[in-house]
Amino acid sequence: MSEKKYSIAYPFFPKEEIEPILDKFRKILSGEEVLSMGKKVEEFEKKFSQYIGIKYAVGTNSCSAALEISLRTIGLQNDDEVIVPAETFIATASSAVREGGRVVFADIDPETFCLSAHEVAKRITKKTKAVILVHMAGLVTPEVYKIQELCRSHGISLIEDSAHATGASLDGKRAGSFGDFGCFSFYPTKVITTGEGGMLTTSNEDYYNLAHSFRHRGRDMNASQEVYTRLGTNNRMTEMVAILGLSQLNVLDRFIKARNKVASIYSESLLEFEQKEYVTLLKVPSTACHSYWRYIVRLNEKIDREVLRKSLAGKDITIDWAYDPPLHLQPFFKSLYGNKEGMLPKTEKLMKHFICLPIHQCITEEDARFVIDSFKDVVRDLV
Ligand SMILES: Cc1ncc(COP(=O)(O)O)c(C=O)c1O
């Protein structure tokens, strides 16, 4: 049993993808093709935007960069407020601070671990400039429609942090095509990877032109001369990254299918535990295609997840809880805003009682049964 088999993430390039990648790398290394941004980045952007079903895509060096560029593009400034869920990665909120805004943390919906329109609406003020909706773990919930409408009616930008949700969809519409911007991550723990890398998507031509320029140090991309008209930085993608991205895009649907198979084995097996109230599963609408970056299980409060983690580690099964602590209680935000425990009691409690089971494209049906049976054995002893 390899340790990686039951790990939380497993960056993977299928065997048949490796030779074509190396052939393309050889051309670059022998000087036939360029190293930095060129035709392959353009091709990746084009194919990615087609896959998402949106007009424009801008390749970046990370999702963090894509988030910052989105906020710069809408002109965030002077402590404009950005509503962000408390259950997310640091970059979702730090992007707002870096771009001169103020983060307003929101509770998540216990049934989905995502923002609800109700929690967003409560926090809208005259200063709200954007909502960053995180499709947590790869789930696009129907609340997206209500949040879209709220943003539209208040003149607020909607940014989808789709770092977990490459390939996820709701009602046949892919994550990254609901908001003014979609921001994707290709970090090795994500559904597809390029090592480091990200993508920004938008259907707005003006936003595209600005984002394209910001990614390129603020250069005027329509001028024939090299002139710079705004403050940007270098957030460009390299050709090597684009080659990896194109290859991963080829296998993305296959990866998602495999992840969904594992999830269905877990969900089916956990039904009896749900009836016994040992665990609670998240609500996935039948019209959603979940990308299952993570498989989240809420635990009965009697279960000590540290004990659970240690016991499963004995079988080479890794579980974790993304994210800990909740974002508003990260030291950076505690010192920036004076945030204290108890600020979002519902979310804080919720986030103490869940785990993520291993899920990735290389877990077979047999592996999934082993993982879930092992999990259940330990849980039985802990309730
Ligand atoms: C929800 C979320 N947003 C943003 C990011 C940032 O992605 P990157 O590492 O590509 O900058 C991550 C990465 O872990 C993430 O999980």
The ligand as a Tripos MOL2 file, in Angstrom:
@<TRIPOS>MOLECULE
LIG
   16    16     1     0     0
SMALL
NO_CHARGES

@<TRIPOS>ATOM
      1 C1         -9.8980   28.7190   -2.1110 C.3       1 LIG1
      2 C2         -8.5200   29.0870   -2.6120 C.ar      1 LIG1
      3 N1         -8.3540   30.2940   -3.1610 N.ar      1 LIG1
      4 C3         -7.1580   30.6870   -3.6370 C.ar      1 LIG1
      5 C4         -6.0690   29.8580   -3.6000 C.ar      1 LIG1
      6 C5         -4.7520   30.3510   -4.1050 C.3       1 LIG1
      7 O1         -4.2730   29.5770   -5.1430 O.3       1 LIG1
      8 P1         -2.7540   29.6850   -5.6280 P.3       1 LIG1
      9 O2         -1.9580   28.8190   -4.7240 O.co2     1 LIG1
     10 O3         -2.7990   29.1810   -7.0380 O.co2     1 LIG1
     11 O4         -2.3620   31.1130   -5.5480 O.co2     1 LIG1
     12 C6         -6.2070   28.5790   -3.0690 C.ar      1 LIG1
     13 C7         -5.0300   27.6790   -3.0100 C.2       1 LIG1
     14 O5         -4.8420   26.8320   -2.2140 O.2       1 LIG1
     15 C8         -7.4630   28.1800   -2.5390 C.ar      1 LIG1
     16 O6         -7.6440   26.9690   -2.0020 O.3       1 LIG1
@<TRIPOS>BOND
     1     1     2 1
     2     2     3 ar
     3     2    15 ar
     4     3     4 ar
     5     4     5 ar
     6     5     6 1
     7     5    12 ar
     8     6     7 1
     9     7     8 1
    10     8     9 2
    11     8    10 1
    12     8    11 1
    13    12    13 1
    14    12    15 ar
    15    13    14 2
    16    15    16 1
@<TRIPOS>SUBSTRUCTURE
     1 LIG1         1 GROUP 0 **** ****
